[in-house]
Amino acid sequence: MAYIVGRCLLPDLLKKARMSQVELAAKLGVTVQQINKYVINKQKMSLQVAKNIAAILNCNIEDLYEWIEVGNNE
């Protein structure tokens, strides 16, 4: 089975955590503009950033994006 990364689910996770993009940016030590790039799917998170965001939002890395199945490699 193979997957591609779909849309970023960060807006939903931030809402659930009652956290703003500004608050997340401050906790990560990045700009709000950088967080917004992830939110609008202009840029994908690095593995390190995804791990840190997942820790802050108390979720799994896999929860940060929609995963689309594209094939079966059996």
C-alpha positions as CSV (number, residue, x, y, z in Angstrom):
1,M,0.0,0.0,0.0
2,A,1.3,3.5,-0.8
3,Y,0.2,6.9,0.4
4,I,0.6,10.5,-0.5
5,V,0.3,13.4,1.8
6,G,-3.0,15.3,1.4
7,R,-4.2,18.5,3.0
8,C,-2.8,19.7,6.3
9,L,-5.2,19.1,9.3
10,L,-3.5,21.6,11.5
11,P,-6.4,24.1,11.5
12,D,-8.7,21.4,12.9
13,L,-6.1,20.3,15.5
14,L,-5.5,23.9,16.6
15,K,-9.2,24.5,17.0
16,K,-9.6,21.3,19.0
17,A,-6.7,22.4,21.3
18,R,-8.1,25.9,21.5
19,M,-4.8,27.2,20.3
20,S,-4.1,29.9,17.8
21,Q,-1.4,29.9,15.0
22,V,0.3,32.7,17.0
23,E,0.5,30.6,20.1
24,L,1.8,27.6,18.2
25,A,4.4,29.7,16.4
26,A,5.6,31.0,19.8
27,K,5.9,27.6,21.3
28,L,7.8,26.3,18.2
29,G,10.0,29.4,18.0
30,V,9.0,30.1,14.4
31,T,7.0,32.9,12.7
32,V,3.3,32.9,12.3
33,Q,3.9,33.1,8.6
34,Q,5.6,29.8,8.7
35,I,2.7,28.1,10.5
36,N,0.3,29.7,8.0
37,K,2.3,28.1,5.1
38,Y,1.6,24.7,6.6
39,V,-2.1,25.6,7.2
40,I,-2.7,26.7,3.7
41,N,-0.7,23.8,2.2
42,K,1.9,26.0,0.7
43,Q,4.6,24.1,2.4
44,K,4.9,20.6,4.0
45,M,6.4,20.3,7.5
46,S,9.7,18.7,8.0
47,L,9.7,15.5,10.1
48,Q,11.3,17.5,13.0
49,V,8.7,20.2,12.9
50,A,5.9,17.7,12.6
51,K,7.2,15.8,15.7
52,N,7.4,19.0,17.7
53,I,3.9,20.1,16.6
54,A,2.5,16.7,17.4
55,A,4.0,16.8,20.9
56,I,2.6,20.3,21.5
57,L,-0.9,19.3,20.3
58,N,-0.7,15.9,22.0
59,C,-1.4,14.0,18.8
60,N,0.5,11.6,16.5
61,I,2.5,12.9,13.5
62,E,0.1,11.0,11.2
63,D,-2.8,13.2,12.5
64,L,-1.2,16.3,11.1
65,Y,-2.1,15.4,7.5
66,E,-4.8,13.7,5.5
67,W,-3.3,10.5,4.0
68,I,-4.4,9.4,0.5
69,E,-4.0,5.8,-0.6
70,V,-2.7,5.7,-4.1
71,G,-1.8,2.1,-4.8
72,N,-1.1,-1.3,-3.7
73,N,2.4,-2.6,-3.9
74,E,1.7,-6.3,-3.2
